[in-house]
């Protein structure tokens, strides 16, 4: 017989799928309302009907495909190099003083491409997963694991959005926005005709009118969300980093991972243009290490505690050498300039 705690966890996991089920039902109903009630039963012009159905199904397929990828792509976890060995775990457990524990962690971290720290300057260590967190990695309490380049945990996909599926999430927002805008635009004239009693009062009236309201409302919310994440991509920031800047050796820096708009975009979508619009993985790197460029300090950030001139642009050559070494083993090209 399964323990009560296990049954409780399984129950919560089922509840987590409710938002996904809700979205799936809305999409399934919208398909019926648009294809059957609008295109087949209401639109009389055959040419208009064919064009609407062709464009609709292209958007529908891309929308569902990217949504599926966002939901079912397993988040990537740190490589084994970042996990503590058995001897290091025992050594850490024997130490009671925080300073001594940090010395042990610093010794382990010196051979890893880790260049960010906590606000206090301590090594970022996960007590749950027993590992040193790579740059941009965070522990998700909902998934109960450390997620590479974690952006946020999204209840609408019941998954963490991070390095493994951030491109899919962006495409999901883009195609869902196009899907809703297309429905709104093509449904508008028939919505007005039903509203002004220009068409007979049939079963299609409810579906077409409610479809317009639903699509237009979703379009507004999706437009704001998509615009925000486009801004994040251009700045090479995650949602978490937008609220709390990563801390480097010189202090907090929102632009620490920014390589310029073009390179920032390619970090997410990859170098091959043929894959940009497809929900297939093409992001650069391994998610454990990222090229960093110390650019002009963000005016919102406080001045560096070391007294450096924030307008100076400089490369941390040690960081670049480590990152290049790590990524070269995985077949990733790293450019040596920003």
Buried (B, 14 or more C-beta within 10 A) or exposed (E): EEEEEEEEEEEEEEEEEEBBEEBBEEBEBBBEBBBEBBBEBBBEEEEEBEEBBEEBEBBBEBBBBBBBBBBEBEBBBBBEBBBBEEEBEEBBEEEEEEEEBBEBBBEBBEEBBBBBBEEEEBBBBBEEBBBBBBBBBBBBEEBEBBBBBBBBBBEEBBBBBBBBBBBBBBBBBBBBBBBBBBBBEBBEEBBEBBEEEEBEEEEBBEBBBBBBEBBBEBBEEBBEEBEEBBEBBBBBBBBBBBEEBBBBBBBBBBBBBBBEEEBBBBBBBBEEEEBBEBBEBBBBBBBBBBBBBBBEBBEEBEEBEEEBEBEEEEBBEEBBEBBBEBBEEEEBEBEEEB
